[in-house]
Amino acid sequence: MVNRAVIDKAFSERPDLKKRVWDAISQTPQHTDLFTGIAEYTIELKRGNSAVATLNPKVKDDGPASKKRRLDAQNGDGGIGHDAASEPWREGSDYYAMGDIAFTVPQRKKLSLELGNSTATEGGLRARNPSSGELEFGIAWEDIEHAVCLPLPEKAQRQYTFCVFPRYGDGITSPLEGIEAAEPMVWTVPDASPKAASVTCGKDVVTDIEDTYKAFLIGVLNQKLETVGRMVIEPEEKQFASSIVQSHRKGEKAFHVKAFRGSKD
Protein backbone atom coordinates (compact mmCIF):
# COMPACT_ATOMS: atom_id res chain seq x y z
CA MET A 1 0.00 0.00 0.00
CA VAL A 2 1.28 3.49 -0.86
CA ASN A 3 2.30 5.69 2.06
CA ARG A 4 0.90 8.92 0.61
CA ALA A 5 2.00 11.07 3.57
CA VAL A 6 5.67 10.06 3.19
CA ILE A 7 5.83 10.82 -0.53
CA ASP A 8 3.94 14.12 -0.17
CA LYS A 9 6.26 15.23 2.64
CA ALA A 10 9.45 14.23 0.81
CA PHE A 11 8.61 16.23 -2.31
CA SER A 12 6.54 19.03 -0.74
CA GLU A 13 8.96 21.66 -2.07
CA ARG A 14 8.94 20.18 -5.58
CA PRO A 15 5.32 19.71 -6.70
CA ASP A 16 6.51 19.03 -10.25
CA LEU A 17 8.69 16.17 -9.06
CA LYS A 18 5.96 14.90 -6.74
CA LYS A 19 3.56 14.70 -9.69
CA ARG A 20 6.10 12.73 -11.71
CA VAL A 21 6.53 10.28 -8.82
CA TRP A 22 2.78 9.74 -8.52
CA ASP A 23 2.49 9.30 -12.28
CA ALA A 24 5.28 6.71 -12.21
CA ILE A 25 3.62 4.83 -9.33
CA SER A 26 0.29 4.72 -11.15
CA GLN A 27 1.95 3.41 -14.31
CA THR A 28 4.29 0.93 -12.58
CA PRO A 29 2.74 0.02 -9.20
CA GLN A 30 5.35 -2.71 -8.75
CA HIS A 31 7.86 0.09 -8.02
CA THR A 32 5.82 1.57 -5.15
CA ASP A 33 8.20 0.26 -2.49
CA LEU A 34 11.17 1.73 -4.37
CA PHE A 35 9.65 5.22 -4.55
CA THR A 36 8.60 5.01 -0.91
CA GLY A 37 12.17 4.14 0.09
CA ILE A 38 13.51 7.05 -1.94
CA ALA A 39 11.01 9.37 -0.26
CA GLU A 40 11.99 8.17 3.23
CA TYR A 41 15.68 8.69 2.42
CA THR A 42 14.94 12.19 1.05
CA ILE A 43 13.20 13.10 4.32
CA GLU A 44 16.24 11.88 6.27
CA LEU A 45 18.56 14.02 4.12
CA LYS A 46 16.36 17.10 4.59
CA ARG A 47 16.32 16.51 8.32
CA GLY A 48 20.12 16.24 8.33
CA ASN A 49 20.50 19.50 6.40
CA SER A 50 18.25 21.23 8.92
CA ALA A 51 20.45 19.97 11.76
CA VAL A 52 23.56 21.33 10.05
CA ALA A 53 21.89 24.73 9.61
CA THR A 54 21.08 24.74 13.34
CA LEU A 55 24.70 24.02 14.23
CA ASN A 56 25.84 26.78 11.86
CA PRO A 57 23.49 29.74 12.45
CA LYS A 58 25.45 31.92 9.99
CA VAL A 59 23.76 29.95 7.21
CA LYS A 60 20.53 31.78 8.13
CA ASP A 61 22.02 35.22 7.56
CA ASP A 62 20.72 37.27 4.64
CA GLY A 63 22.66 37.19 1.40
CA PRO A 64 23.70 34.65 -1.23
CA ALA A 65 24.89 31.30 0.12
CA SER A 66 28.17 31.46 -1.81
CA LYS A 67 29.04 34.79 -0.18
CA LYS A 68 28.24 33.38 3.27
CA ARG A 69 30.56 30.43 2.73
CA ARG A 70 33.37 32.73 1.63
CA LEU A 71 32.88 34.99 4.65
CA ASP A 72 32.84 32.01 6.99
CA ALA A 73 36.10 30.73 5.49
CA GLN A 74 37.76 34.14 5.73
CA ASN A 75 36.65 34.43 9.37
CA GLY A 76 38.16 31.05 10.16
CA ASP A 77 34.76 29.41 10.63
CA GLY A 78 34.58 26.63 8.10
CA GLY A 79 31.59 24.92 9.67
CA ILE A 80 31.72 21.15 9.59
CA GLY A 81 33.98 21.02 6.53
CA HIS A 82 37.65 20.12 6.31
CA ASP A 83 40.36 21.97 8.16
CA ALA A 84 41.74 24.46 5.61
CA ALA A 85 45.32 23.45 6.40
CA SER A 86 44.59 19.86 5.31
CA GLU A 87 43.14 20.72 1.88
CA PRO A 88 45.09 18.74 -0.75
CA TRP A 89 45.39 21.73 -3.08
CA ARG A 90 47.32 23.63 -0.40
CA GLU A 91 50.05 21.01 -0.31
CA GLY A 92 53.18 20.70 -2.44
CA SER A 93 55.33 23.10 -4.44
CA ASP A 94 55.49 21.23 -7.78
CA TYR A 95 52.97 23.50 -9.52
CA TYR A 96 52.71 25.22 -12.88
CA ALA A 97 52.11 28.89 -12.12
CA MET A 98 50.68 31.44 -14.53
CA GLY A 99 50.69 35.05 -13.40
CA ASP A 100 48.23 37.86 -14.05
CA ILE A 101 45.15 35.69 -14.66
CA ALA A 102 41.77 37.48 -14.50
CA PHE A 103 39.42 35.63 -12.12
CA THR A 104 35.72 36.40 -11.74
CA VAL A 105 34.63 33.63 -9.32
CA PRO A 106 34.92 33.29 -6.38
CA GLN A 107 36.81 36.62 -6.41
CA ARG A 108 36.93 39.27 -9.09
CA LYS A 109 40.63 40.10 -9.25
CA LYS A 110 43.89 39.21 -10.98
CA LEU A 111 45.76 36.36 -9.32
CA SER A 112 48.34 33.72 -10.15
CA LEU A 113 46.80 30.45 -11.33
CA GLU A 114 48.63 27.35 -10.11
CA LEU A 115 48.08 23.83 -11.44
CA GLY A 116 49.48 20.87 -9.52
CA ASN A 117 52.08 19.00 -11.56
CA SER A 118 51.82 15.76 -9.61
CA THR A 119 49.47 12.79 -9.22
CA ALA A 120 45.70 13.31 -9.24
CA THR A 121 45.35 12.66 -5.52
CA GLU A 122 47.97 15.26 -4.69
CA GLY A 123 47.42 18.95 -5.27
CA GLY A 124 44.92 20.53 -7.59
CA LEU A 125 44.00 23.99 -8.84
CA ARG A 126 44.65 27.05 -6.72
CA ALA A 127 44.96 30.83 -6.93
CA ARG A 128 47.67 32.82 -5.17
CA ASN A 129 47.74 36.52 -4.35
CA PRO A 130 50.93 37.83 -6.01
CA SER A 131 51.23 40.68 -3.51
CA SER A 132 50.91 38.77 -0.25
CA GLY A 133 51.96 35.33 -1.50
CA GLU A 134 48.92 33.83 0.24
CA LEU A 135 46.72 31.16 -1.33
CA GLU A 136 43.22 32.56 -1.84
CA PHE A 137 41.19 29.48 -2.88
CA GLY A 138 41.49 26.18 -4.70
CA ILE A 139 40.02 22.79 -5.63
CA ALA A 140 41.66 19.37 -5.31
CA TRP A 141 41.95 17.37 -8.55
CA GLU A 142 39.86 14.56 -7.11
CA ASP A 143 37.08 16.99 -6.13
CA ILE A 144 36.55 18.45 -9.61
CA GLU A 145 33.19 17.43 -11.08
CA HIS A 146 33.15 19.49 -14.31
CA ALA A 147 35.67 21.61 -16.22
CA VAL A 148 34.41 23.69 -19.15
CA CYS A 149 36.16 26.00 -21.63
CA LEU A 150 33.91 28.53 -23.37
CA PRO A 151 34.59 31.25 -25.95
CA LEU A 152 33.72 34.63 -24.45
CA PRO A 153 31.11 36.45 -26.59
CA GLU A 154 30.81 40.18 -27.27
CA LYS A 155 34.51 40.96 -26.93
CA ALA A 156 36.57 42.70 -29.62
CA GLN A 157 39.50 40.35 -28.98
CA ARG A 158 38.95 36.61 -28.79
CA GLN A 159 39.07 35.28 -25.22
CA TYR A 160 38.21 32.04 -23.44
CA THR A 161 36.64 31.44 -20.05
CA PHE A 162 37.41 28.37 -17.96
CA CYS A 163 34.74 27.25 -15.49
CA VAL A 164 35.68 24.58 -12.95
CA PHE A 165 32.92 23.18 -10.75
CA PRO A 166 33.78 21.10 -7.68
CA ARG A 167 31.68 18.23 -6.41
CA TYR A 168 28.48 19.64 -4.82
CA GLY A 169 29.44 23.08 -6.17
CA ASP A 170 27.07 23.26 -9.13
CA GLY A 171 24.33 25.04 -7.20
CA ILE A 172 21.97 22.10 -7.73
CA THR A 173 23.31 19.12 -5.77
CA SER A 174 23.44 19.66 -2.02
CA PRO A 175 26.53 18.32 -0.22
CA LEU A 176 26.16 15.40 2.15
CA GLU A 177 26.03 16.08 5.87
CA GLY A 178 29.45 17.00 7.24
CA ILE A 179 30.87 17.99 3.84
CA GLU A 180 31.52 21.58 2.80
CA ALA A 181 31.70 22.14 -0.95
CA ALA A 182 34.50 24.22 -2.42
CA GLU A 183 33.72 27.31 -4.47
CA PRO A 184 33.67 27.09 -8.30
CA MET A 185 36.60 28.75 -10.06
CA VAL A 186 36.13 30.92 -13.16
CA TRP A 187 38.90 32.72 -15.02
CA THR A 188 39.46 34.19 -18.48
CA VAL A 189 42.51 34.11 -20.75
CA PRO A 190 43.24 35.81 -24.10
CA ASP A 191 43.62 33.91 -27.34
CA ALA A 192 47.39 34.31 -27.26
CA SER A 193 50.52 32.62 -26.02
CA PRO A 194 51.74 33.31 -22.47
CA LYS A 195 54.22 36.13 -22.14
CA ALA A 196 57.90 35.22 -21.84
CA ALA A 197 58.87 34.02 -18.35
CA SER A 198 55.24 34.26 -17.16
CA VAL A 199 54.90 30.51 -16.59
CA THR A 200 56.96 28.68 -13.99
CA CYS A 201 57.10 25.17 -12.56
CA GLY A 202 58.40 25.23 -9.02
CA LYS A 203 61.37 27.61 -9.18
CA ASP A 204 62.06 27.02 -12.86
CA VAL A 205 60.82 29.20 -15.72
CA VAL A 206 59.01 27.26 -18.46
CA THR A 207 60.45 28.55 -21.73
CA ASP A 208 59.30 25.99 -24.31
CA ILE A 209 55.59 26.86 -24.42
CA GLU A 210 54.44 27.29 -28.02
CA ASP A 211 50.74 26.80 -27.32
CA THR A 212 48.17 29.46 -26.50
CA TYR A 213 46.90 29.89 -22.95
CA LYS A 214 43.86 27.85 -23.90
CA ALA A 215 45.74 24.93 -25.44
CA PHE A 216 48.29 24.81 -22.62
CA LEU A 217 45.65 24.87 -19.89
CA ILE A 218 43.44 22.26 -21.56
CA GLY A 219 46.48 20.01 -22.00
CA VAL A 220 47.51 20.24 -18.35
CA LEU A 221 43.94 19.97 -17.06
CA ASN A 222 43.12 16.91 -19.18
CA GLN A 223 46.33 15.19 -18.14
CA LYS A 224 45.32 15.50 -14.47
CA LEU A 225 41.58 15.05 -14.83
CA GLU A 226 41.94 11.91 -16.96
CA THR A 227 43.06 9.96 -13.89
CA VAL A 228 39.77 10.78 -12.14
CA GLY A 229 37.58 10.17 -15.19
CA ARG A 230 37.08 13.80 -16.20
CA MET A 231 38.09 16.04 -19.07
CA VAL A 232 37.66 19.65 -20.20
CA ILE A 233 34.41 20.11 -22.13
CA GLU A 234 34.09 22.57 -25.03
CA PRO A 235 30.86 23.56 -26.83
CA GLU A 236 29.97 21.59 -29.95
CA GLU A 237 29.17 23.58 -33.08
CA LYS A 238 26.01 21.60 -33.87
CA GLN A 239 24.57 22.41 -30.45
CA PHE A 240 25.79 25.91 -29.62
CA ALA A 241 26.72 27.71 -32.85
CA SER A 242 24.65 30.89 -33.08
CA SER A 243 23.03 32.19 -36.25
CA ILE A 244 23.60 35.75 -35.04
CA VAL A 245 26.51 37.43 -36.83
CA GLN A 246 29.01 39.05 -34.49
CA SER A 247 29.48 42.66 -35.50
CA HIS A 248 32.96 42.76 -33.97
CA ARG A 249 34.20 39.44 -35.42
CA LYS A 250 32.06 38.78 -38.49
CA GLY A 251 34.18 35.98 -39.90
CA GLU A 252 33.79 33.75 -36.83
CA LYS A 253 30.92 31.63 -35.62
CA ALA A 254 29.59 32.63 -32.22
CA PHE A 255 28.96 30.11 -29.47
CA HIS A 256 26.54 31.40 -26.88
CA VAL A 257 23.03 31.29 -25.50
CA LYS A 258 21.12 34.21 -24.02
CA ALA A 259 20.68 33.95 -20.26
CA PHE A 260 20.37 36.34 -17.33
CA ARG A 261 20.15 35.62 -13.62
CA GLY A 262 20.50 39.12 -12.25
CA SER A 263 23.83 38.64 -10.51
CA LYS A 264 26.88 36.41 -10.62
CA ASP A 265 25.74 34.65 -7.44
Disulfide bonds with the S-S distance in Angstrom:
none
